[in-house]
Amino acid sequence: MFLYNIGIKLYYFTVWFASFFNTKANLWINGRRQQKIQPLNGSIWFHFASLGEFEQGRPILEAMREQYPGKSIVVTFFSPSGYEIRKNTPLANAVYYLPLDTKKNARHFIDTIKPAMAIFTKYEYWYHYFKELNRQNIPLYIVSGIFRPGQVFFKWYGGLHRKMLSFVTHFFLQDESSKQLLNNIGITNVTVSGDTRFDRVWANAQNPKEIAGISEFKNGQKLFIAGSTWPEDEKLLATLPVLYPDWKFIFAPHEIGEEKINNLMNLLPKGSAIRYSQLKDTQSNLKSQISNLKSLVIDNIGMLSSLYAYGDIAYIGGGFGAGIHNTLEAAAFGLPVIFGPHYLKFNEARELIALKAGFSISDETQLKGIVDTLITDEAFYSTTSKKIYSYVQEHTGATQMIMSPLTPKGGTF
């Protein structure tokens, strides 16, 4: 415990130091300093690490809002990338940064919002918050949980982290292997319910939002969408518009700072690309303005999940870094997905590769090879599209399975 508390303080100091020259770190520090937690009673508390986990847990959040319309819902985020984008979500009565995990902070926060239950999505294990919830007999649920053998919970030195797991009322897990790992360390309060992301992306695909200018840009041509890309991805992808002149291309970078956007624009053939913010939607000249352009660079956040509705093939970024981003948003529309080599932490990516509906590439030659096959072999493309669409559909239903057993403190609201 001493080492854990020291680690928390060192983490805070590191972020504080970085906040003087890093925007995200500055938001992390100042967002917590400036917020004022408002008293509530009997709230439902959802915690998410960041934006991806919010979207993953959103089906449960929406179901709770519908089932208990009179209850206050509190949402917390660890990361600015989640908080800053969803701080005004109508699904919550209050949205906060999660205060640093200290005994004092945990007790004060929980005493203030007085949750009847707490729901954490996928991961985020904080000792003092979990212990305080347990001390006050407040049910704590993990939804869409997933575990891997290399995690600290299963190491000889992971006693404190295993103790955290003992504070959880029930785990709703993505797969059987996670269940087995927990069973092996004596944790049996688990249900394999699947991944709520399937419910989220499926609902989105059934009712996608129309995005101004995209149909005019596509202009009846086939469209390749590169989503959540990083510079390593973009260096490989930038040659595709030249190789496939009959196709259109949309690039939606993971980071949209001015320097990042400019670097991407400079990689693309001069005069062939435009930023989304530069489109002049005048209805009269929009189509003629962009019909000859080959590439569109998205320089805002929040459009990607709906953009895939216009696409035919998707590339998902991040696979040359820490790991790939969300493949399921594209898969729900039946788009074959391509991604880099760092995908092993993601169940759906491994399963899509096994189905031959997703494709991992390590270099430019492999990228061109799979793109060429998908573009030129209509039968292969059609089979792949049907496989990936069916895969998403068959994995829906986690939300319904999870909602039924959730029980607040005292057994009822």
C-alpha positions as a Python dict, from the first residue, in 0.01 Angstrom:
ca = {
    (1, 'M'): (0, 0, 0),
    (2, 'F'): (285, 237, 78),
    (3, 'L'): (433, 185, -270),
    (4, 'Y'): (90, 230, -431),
    (5, 'N'): (35, 563, -256),
    (6, 'I'): (384, 680, -348),
    (7, 'G'): (319, 578, -709),
    (8, 'I'): (-3, 782, -717),
    (9, 'K'): (177, 1089, -584),
    (10, 'L'): (465, 1046, -829),
    (11, 'Y'): (216, 1017, -1114),
    (12, 'Y'): (50, 1340, -1005),
    (13, 'F'): (384, 1519, -983),
    (14, 'T'): (482, 1395, -1330),
    (15, 'V'): (157, 1521, -1484),
    (16, 'W'): (183, 1850, -1291),
    (17, 'F'): (534, 1906, -1427),
    (18, 'A'): (422, 1821, -1781),
    (19, 'S'): (127, 2061, -1750),
    (20, 'F'): (357, 2360, -1799),
    (21, 'F'): (421, 2263, -2162),
    (22, 'N'): (160, 1997, -2251),
    (23, 'T'): (-202, 2093, -2317),
    (24, 'K'): (-350, 1757, -2223),
    (25, 'A'): (-159, 1746, -1895),
    (26, 'N'): (-267, 2103, -1822),
    (27, 'L'): (-631, 2006, -1869),
    (28, 'W'): (-580, 1703, -1644),
    (29, 'I'): (-443, 1917, -1360),
    (30, 'N'): (-655, 2229, -1388),
    (31, 'G'): (-976, 2041, -1462),
    (32, 'R'): (-946, 1866, -1127),
    (33, 'R'): (-844, 2181, -942),
    (34, 'Q'): (-1131, 2390, -1070),
    (35, 'Q'): (-1422, 2147, -1046),
    (36, 'K'): (-1670, 2158, -759),
    (37, 'I'): (-1843, 1832, -677),
    (38, 'Q'): (-2212, 1891, -604),
    (39, 'P'): (-2395, 1689, -335),
    (40, 'L'): (-2638, 1421, -450),
    (41, 'N'): (-2817, 1132, -289),
    (42, 'G'): (-2862, 785, -434),
    (43, 'S'): (-2696, 862, -767),
    (44, 'I'): (-2580, 612, -1028),
    (45, 'W'): (-2207, 657, -1083),
    (46, 'F'): (-2041, 565, -1413),
    (47, 'H'): (-1665, 591, -1450),
    (48, 'F'): (-1478, 579, -1782),
    (49, 'A'): (-1108, 601, -1851),
    (50, 'S'): (-1159, 804, -2168),
    (51, 'L'): (-1381, 857, -2470),
    (52, 'G'): (-1350, 503, -2603),
    (53, 'E'): (-1468, 354, -2277),
    (54, 'F'): (-1756, 604, -2266),
    (55, 'E'): (-1878, 483, -2605),
    (56, 'Q'): (-1829, 125, -2488),
    (57, 'G'): (-2037, 177, -2175),
    (58, 'R'): (-2287, 409, -2335),
    (59, 'P'): (-2551, 138, -2399),
    (60, 'I'): (-2563, 69, -2022),
    (61, 'L'): (-2573, 442, -1949),
    (62, 'E'): (-2862, 493, -2191),
    (63, 'A'): (-3048, 192, -2051),
    (64, 'M'): (-3008, 324, -1696),
    (65, 'R'): (-3134, 666, -1799),
    (66, 'E'): (-3439, 506, -1958),
    (67, 'Q'): (-3510, 264, -1672),
    (68, 'Y'): (-3455, 518, -1391),
    (69, 'P'): (-3543, 859, -1541),
    (70, 'G'): (-3574, 1019, -1198),
    (71, 'K'): (-3230, 921, -1072),
    (72, 'S'): (-2924, 1142, -1095),
    (73, 'I'): (-2641, 1001, -1304),
    (74, 'V'): (-2281, 1102, -1236),
    (75, 'V'): (-2013, 1039, -1498),
    (76, 'T'): (-1641, 1064, -1426),
    (77, 'F'): (-1343, 1048, -1659),
    (78, 'F'): (-977, 992, -1593),
    (79, 'S'): (-858, 1147, -1920),
    (80, 'P'): (-920, 1492, -2070),
    (81, 'S'): (-988, 1332, -2409),
    (82, 'G'): (-1304, 1183, -2260),
    (83, 'Y'): (-1405, 1466, -2029),
    (84, 'E'): (-1358, 1754, -2272),
    (85, 'I'): (-1570, 1591, -2543),
    (86, 'R'): (-1848, 1450, -2324),
    (87, 'K'): (-1864, 1702, -2037),
    (88, 'N'): (-2202, 1825, -2161),
    (89, 'T'): (-2360, 1489, -2239),
    (90, 'P'): (-2737, 1496, -2176),
    (91, 'L'): (-2711, 1140, -2044),
    (92, 'A'): (-2562, 1264, -1714),
    (93, 'N'): (-2667, 1511, -1448),
    (94, 'A'): (-2303, 1581, -1361),
    (95, 'V'): (-1971, 1509, -1532),
    (96, 'Y'): (-1639, 1533, -1347),
    (97, 'Y'): (-1276, 1443, -1368),
    (98, 'L'): (-1212, 1158, -1125),
    (99, 'P'): (-1013, 1306, -836),
    (100, 'L'): (-675, 1148, -774),
    (101, 'D'): (-701, 808, -603),
    (102, 'T'): (-617, 890, -243),
    (103, 'K'): (-803, 772, 67),
    (104, 'K'): (-919, 1127, 145),
    (105, 'N'): (-1035, 1202, -210),
    (106, 'A'): (-1218, 872, -245),
    (107, 'R'): (-1409, 916, 80),
    (108, 'H'): (-1499, 1279, 7),
    (109, 'F'): (-1613, 1210, -349),
    (110, 'I'): (-1827, 909, -255),
    (111, 'D'): (-1973, 1085, 50),
    (112, 'T'): (-2068, 1379, -173),
    (113, 'I'): (-2238, 1202, -465),
    (114, 'K'): (-2369, 917, -242),
    (115, 'P'): (-2397, 658, -520),
    (116, 'A'): (-2644, 371, -494),
    (117, 'M'): (-2418, 179, -731),
    (118, 'A'): (-2097, 231, -928),
    (119, 'I'): (-2030, 99, -1278),
    (120, 'F'): (-1679, 96, -1424),
    (121, 'T'): (-1625, 5, -1791),
    (122, 'K'): (-1358, -237, -1916),
    (123, 'Y'): (-1077, -137, -1681),
    (124, 'E'): (-967, 136, -1437),
    (125, 'Y'): (-893, -20, -1101),
    (126, 'W'): (-841, 234, -823),
    (127, 'Y'): (-770, 93, -478),
    (128, 'H'): (-906, 367, -253),
    (129, 'Y'): (-1225, 419, -453),
    (130, 'F'): (-1293, 46, -465),
    (131, 'K'): (-1222, 1, -94),
    (132, 'E'): (-1444, 295, 5),
    (133, 'L'): (-1733, 164, -207),
    (134, 'N'): (-1690, -173, -39),
    (135, 'R'): (-1673, -15, 309),
    (136, 'Q'): (-2004, 162, 247),
    (137, 'N'): (-2166, -151, 97),
    (138, 'I'): (-2217, 23, -238),
    (139, 'P'): (-2234, -231, -523),
    (140, 'L'): (-1951, -200, -774),
    (141, 'Y'): (-1981, -354, -1120),
    (142, 'I'): (-1725, -398, -1395),
    (143, 'V'): (-1885, -416, -1742),
    (144, 'S'): (-1716, -533, -2062),
    (145, 'G'): (-1421, -640, -1848),
    (146, 'I'): (-1131, -817, -2009),
    (147, 'F'): (-816, -969, -1861),
    (148, 'R'): (-486, -1098, -2002),
    (149, 'P'): (-231, -1332, -1840),
    (150, 'G'): (41, -1065, -1835),
    (151, 'Q'): (-153, -824, -1616),
    (152, 'V'): (-35, -749, -1264),
    (153, 'F'): (-338, -921, -1107),
    (154, 'F'): (-189, -1257, -1202),
    (155, 'K'): (172, -1192, -1099),
    (156, 'W'): (329, -1307, -771),
    (157, 'Y'): (369, -944, -669),
    (158, 'G'): (11, -846, -756),
    (159, 'G'): (-143, -897, -410),
    (160, 'L'): (-269, -540, -377),
    (161, 'H'): (-427, -549, -720),
    (162, 'R'): (-593, -882, -647),
    (163, 'K'): (-731, -716, -335),
    (164, 'M'): (-888, -449, -558),
    (165, 'L'): (-1068, -722, -752),
    (166, 'S'): (-1211, -859, -428),
    (167, 'F'): (-1400, -531, -377),
    (168, 'V'): (-1598, -577, -701),
    (169, 'T'): (-1957, -698, -658),
    (170, 'H'): (-1974, -862, -1000),
    (171, 'F'): (-1771, -877, -1320),
    (172, 'F'): (-1941, -881, -1660),
    (173, 'L'): (-1670, -1007, -1892),
    (174, 'Q'): (-1608, -1006, -2264),
    (175, 'D'): (-1480, -1362, -2299),
    (176, 'E'): (-1429, -1704, -2143),
    (177, 'S'): (-1053, -1666, -2114),
    (178, 'S'): (-1101, -1366, -1882),
    (179, 'K'): (-1339, -1572, -1671),
    (180, 'Q'): (-1085, -1852, -1643),
    (181, 'L'): (-809, -1612, -1537),
    (182, 'L'): (-1026, -1474, -1256),
    (183, 'N'): (-1141, -1823, -1154),
    (184, 'N'): (-777, -1925, -1125),
    (185, 'I'): (-721, -1666, -851),
    (186, 'G'): (-1042, -1753, -668),
    (187, 'I'): (-1278, -1493, -814),
    (188, 'T'): (-1606, -1655, -922),
    (189, 'N'): (-1856, -1367, -916),
    (190, 'V'): (-1834, -1337, -1294),
    (191, 'T'): (-2061, -1357, -1597),
    (192, 'V'): (-1947, -1377, -1958),
    (193, 'S'): (-2186, -1127, -2115),
    (194, 'G'): (-1986, -1005, -2414),
    (195, 'D'): (-1879, -658, -2514),
    (196, 'T'): (-2126, -369, -2499),
    (197, 'R'): (-1939, -198, -2784),
    (198, 'F'): (-2119, -431, -3025),
    (199, 'D'): (-2454, -295, -2905),
    (200, 'R'): (-2328, 61, -2939),
    (201, 'V'): (-2186, 30, -3290),
    (202, 'W'): (-2483, -176, -3410),
    (203, 'A'): (-2730, 89, -3291),
    (204, 'N'): (-2520, 359, -3459),
    (205, 'A'): (-2512, 168, -3787),
    (206, 'Q'): (-2889, 126, -3791),
    (207, 'N'): (-2942, 500, -3768),
    (208, 'P'): (-2630, 685, -3887),
    (209, 'K'): (-2614, 1061, -3889),
    (210, 'E'): (-2597, 1240, -4222),
    (211, 'I'): (-2282, 1451, -4254),
    (212, 'A'): (-2291, 1762, -4470),
    (213, 'G'): (-2065, 1753, -4775),
    (214, 'I'): (-1964, 1386, -4764),
    (215, 'S'): (-2204, 1265, -5034),
    (216, 'E'): (-2094, 1552, -5258),
    (217, 'F'): (-1730, 1466, -5199),
    (218, 'K'): (-1788, 1097, -5268),
    (219, 'N'): (-1979, 1186, -5585),
    (220, 'G'): (-2085, 828, -5653),
    (221, 'Q'): (-1733, 685, -5632),
    (222, 'K'): (-1595, 419, -5401),
    (223, 'L'): (-1461, 555, -5072),
    (224, 'F'): (-1167, 444, -4856),
    (225, 'I'): (-1182, 574, -4498),
    (226, 'A'): (-871, 588, -4279),
    (227, 'G'): (-989, 639, -3921),
    (228, 'S'): (-800, 736, -3606),
    (229, 'T'): (-469, 744, -3791),
    (230, 'W'): (-126, 834, -3657),
    (231, 'P'): (172, 962, -3859),
    (232, 'E'): (311, 607, -3895),
    (233, 'D'): (-16, 500, -4059),
    (234, 'E'): (-41, 808, -4276),
    (235, 'K'): (304, 761, -4430),
    (236, 'L'): (186, 427, -4568),
    (237, 'L'): (-160, 543, -4670),
    (238, 'A'): (-59, 863, -4850),
    (239, 'T'): (37, 679, -5169),
    (240, 'L'): (-303, 511, -5214),
    (241, 'P'): (-487, 808, -5374),
    (242, 'V'): (-232, 801, -5659),
    (243, 'L'): (-250, 425, -5702),
    (244, 'Y'): (-629, 415, -5712),
    (245, 'P'): (-747, 727, -5895),
    (246, 'D'): (-1105, 598, -5927),
    (247, 'W'): (-1145, 596, -5550),
    (248, 'K'): (-1198, 876, -5301),
    (249, 'F'): (-1017, 887, -4965),
    (250, 'I'): (-1106, 1030, -4626),
    (251, 'F'): (-842, 1066, -4354),
    (252, 'A'): (-961, 1116, -3996),
    (253, 'P'): (-647, 1158, -3780),
    (254, 'H'): (-652, 1065, -3414),
    (255, 'E'): (-492, 1399, -3326),
    (256, 'I'): (-613, 1714, -3501),
    (257, 'G'): (-366, 1979, -3390),
    (258, 'E'): (-264, 2225, -3658),
    (259, 'E'): (82, 2075, -3699),
    (260, 'K'): (-56, 1722, -3731),
    (261, 'I'): (-310, 1826, -3995),
    (262, 'N'): (-52, 2022, -4192),
    (263, 'N'): (189, 1728, -4190),
    (264, 'L'): (-83, 1499, -4326),
    (265, 'M'): (-185, 1749, -4594),
    (266, 'N'): (178, 1774, -4705),
    (267, 'L'): (197, 1396, -4750),
    (268, 'L'): (-92, 1395, -4997),
    (269, 'P'): (-47, 1492, -5363),
    (270, 'K'): (-51, 1869, -5393),
    (271, 'G'): (-386, 2014, -5488),
    (272, 'S'): (-571, 1684, -5441),
    (273, 'A'): (-685, 1725, -5080),
    (274, 'I'): (-896, 1961, -4874),
    (275, 'R'): (-974, 1995, -4505),
    (276, 'Y'): (-1330, 1936, -4395),
    (277, 'S'): (-1341, 2279, -4232),
    (278, 'Q'): (-1266, 2437, -4569),
    (279, 'L'): (-1571, 2298, -4741),
    (280, 'K'): (-1807, 2579, -4831),
    (281, 'D'): (-2151, 2424, -4810),
    (282, 'T'): (-2336, 2668, -5032),
    (283, 'Q'): (-2549, 2396, -5193),
    (284, 'S'): (-2495, 2562, -5532),
    (285, 'N'): (-2121, 2510, -5577),
    (286, 'L'): (-2022, 2248, -5320),
    (287, 'K'): (-2033, 1955, -5561),
    (288, 'S'): (-1833, 2129, -5831),
    (289, 'Q'): (-1590, 2259, -5570),
    (290, 'I'): (-1485, 1915, -5444),
    (291, 'S'): (-1579, 1666, -5716),
    (292, 'N'): (-1225, 1665, -5858),
    (293, 'L'): (-1053, 1633, -5521),
    (294, 'K'): (-929, 1289, -5420),
    (295, 'S'): (-880, 1326, -5044),
    (296, 'L'): (-1067, 1486, -4757),
    (297, 'V'): (-894, 1542, -4422),
    (298, 'I'): (-1124, 1556, -4120),
    (299, 'D'): (-1000, 1824, -3882),
    (300, 'N'): (-1260, 1789, -3607),
    (301, 'I'): (-1365, 1525, -3356),
    (302, 'G'): (-1690, 1333, -3332),
    (303, 'M'): (-1770, 1247, -3695),
    (304, 'L'): (-1585, 923, -3751),
    (305, 'S'): (-1846, 672, -3632),
    (306, 'S'): (-2098, 821, -3877),
    (307, 'L'): (-1846, 868, -4159),
    (308, 'Y'): (-1813, 493, -4199),
    (309, 'A'): (-2169, 482, -4335),
    (310, 'Y'): (-2033, 640, -4655),
    (311, 'G'): (-1734, 407, -4686),
    (312, 'D'): (-1644, 87, -4870),
    (313, 'I'): (-1311, -7, -4708),
    (314, 'A'): (-1167, 109, -4375),
    (315, 'Y'): (-819, 138, -4235),
    (316, 'I'): (-803, 166, -3855),
    (317, 'G'): (-503, 351, -3713),
    (318, 'G'): (-286, 293, -3409),
    (319, 'G'): (-149, -46, -3506),
    (320, 'F'): (206, 84, -3541),
    (321, 'G'): (195, 229, -3189),
    (322, 'A'): (32, 123, -2863),
    (323, 'G'): (-255, -59, -3034),
    (324, 'I'): (-534, -22, -3285),
    (325, 'H'): (-838, 194, -3233),
    (326, 'N'): (-1203, 96, -3275),
    (327, 'T'): (-1251, -153, -3560),
    (328, 'L'): (-1613, -224, -3472),
    (329, 'E'): (-1749, 116, -3577),
    (330, 'A'): (-1650, 38, -3935),
    (331, 'A'): (-1731, -333, -3911),
    (332, 'A'): (-2094, -256, -3817),
    (333, 'F'): (-2139, -106, -4164),
    (334, 'G'): (-1989, -413, -4331),
    (335, 'L'): (-1659, -245, -4419),
    (336, 'P'): (-1356, -476, -4443),
    (337, 'V'): (-1099, -341, -4196),
    (338, 'I'): (-722, -314, -4232),
    (339, 'F'): (-487, -230, -3944),
    (340, 'G'): (-126, -241, -3832),
    (341, 'P'): (58, -521, -3650),
    (342, 'H'): (-12, -426, -3287),
    (343, 'Y'): (-359, -574, -3247),
    (344, 'L'): (-314, -877, -3021),
    (345, 'K'): (-469, -708, -2716),
    (346, 'F'): (-799, -674, -2900),
    (347, 'N'): (-1030, -975, -2913),
    (348, 'E'): (-1236, -849, -3203),
    (349, 'A'): (-928, -788, -3417),
    (350, 'R'): (-803, -1142, -3361),
    (351, 'E'): (-1148, -1282, -3436),
    (352, 'L'): (-1186, -1075, -3753),
    (353, 'I'): (-852, -1199, -3880),
    (354, 'A'): (-958, -1558, -3807),
    (355, 'L'): (-1274, -1493, -4010),
    (356, 'K'): (-1068, -1335, -4290),
    (357, 'A'): (-1278, -1023, -4252),
    (358, 'G'): (-998, -813, -4101),
    (359, 'F'): (-641, -778, -4225),
    (360, 'S'): (-319, -687, -4045),
    (361, 'I'): (-36, -529, -4240),
    (362, 'S'): (322, -449, -4141),
    (363, 'D'): (450, -247, -4435),
    (364, 'E'): (355, -66, -4755),
    (365, 'T'): (380, -379, -4971),
    (366, 'Q'): (131, -568, -4756),
    (367, 'L'): (-101, -268, -4746),
    (368, 'K'): (-107, -235, -5125),
    (369, 'G'): (-155, -609, -5162),
    (370, 'I'): (-469, -632, -4952),
    (371, 'V'): (-614, -305, -5082),
    (372, 'D'): (-560, -420, -5439),
    (373, 'T'): (-734, -751, -5368),
    (374, 'L'): (-1034, -585, -5203),
    (375, 'I'): (-1066, -333, -5485),
    (376, 'T'): (-1023, -566, -5783),
    (377, 'D'): (-1179, -893, -5662),
    (378, 'E'): (-1552, -822, -5630),
    (379, 'A'): (-1639, -1170, -5503),
    (380, 'F'): (-1374, -1152, -5231),
    (381, 'Y'): (-1490, -807, -5128),
    (382, 'S'): (-1856, -911, -5113),
    (383, 'T'): (-1783, -1221, -4904),
    (384, 'T'): (-1564, -1023, -4666),
    (385, 'S'): (-1825, -751, -4622),
    (386, 'K'): (-2098, -1003, -4540),
    (387, 'K'): (-1875, -1184, -4291),
    (388, 'I'): (-1785, -873, -4096),
    (389, 'Y'): (-2141, -742, -4088),
    (390, 'S'): (-2272, -1075, -3958),
    (391, 'Y'): (-1994, -1091, -3700),
    (392, 'V'): (-2107, -766, -3538),
    (393, 'Q'): (-2474, -858, -3550),
    (394, 'E'): (-2413, -1197, -3388),
    (395, 'H'): (-2225, -1042, -3096),
    (396, 'T'): (-2492, -793, -2987),
    (397, 'G'): (-2698, -843, -2671),
    (398, 'A'): (-2451, -772, -2389),
    (399, 'T'): (-2647, -473, -2259),
    (400, 'Q'): (-2963, -671, -2197),
    (401, 'M'): (-2768, -946, -2020),
    (402, 'I'): (-2593, -695, -1794),
    (403, 'M'): (-2888, -474, -1703),
    (404, 'S'): (-3101, -741, -1543),
    (405, 'P'): (-2871, -831, -1247),
    (406, 'L'): (-2761, -477, -1161),
    (407, 'T'): (-2886, -400, -811),
    (408, 'P'): (-2839, -73, -618),
    (409, 'K'): (-2753, -44, -251),
    (410, 'G'): (-3049, -162, -47),
    (411, 'G'): (-3181, -373, -333),
    (412, 'T'): (-3401, -108, -496),
    (413, 'F'): (-3417, 260, -583),
}
